[in-house]
Amino acid sequence: QVQLVESGGGLVQAGGSLRLSCVASGTIFRIYHMGWYRQTQGKQRELVARITTYGRTNYADSVKGRFTISRDNGKNTVYLQMNSLRPEDTAVYYCNAQAVLGPSEYWGQGTQVTVSS
């Protein structure tokens, strides 16, 4: 069974930084595209950043230039470095894994990020 466990969330002042981590277990990590999504109450979950198995990345316009997604296949881990945080970045952040072949998709339990003004 695939498990994704996020960590690194917390409370930070506007302009600060946080690094989220997501460790995958129970699967071959390198065959999954990995992503970070976020959700606030009453809103749909939205894509923040995504990285393919080949390392190609894409970002939501709202985080371009401030957030960086990366992966370490040797550690089965995907990271989200978040700089210049804004109050509107406040959300629960979820790790996502999508199989390269087939429909398999998995989610982590989420980690809260709160940015104070």
Secondary structure, DSSP 8 states (H G I E B T S, - for coil): --EEEEE--EEEETT--EEEEEEEESS-GGGEEEEEEEE-TTS--EEEEEE-TT--EEE-GGGTTTEEEEEEGGGTEEEEEE-S--GGG-EEEEEEEEESSSS-EEE---EEEEEE-
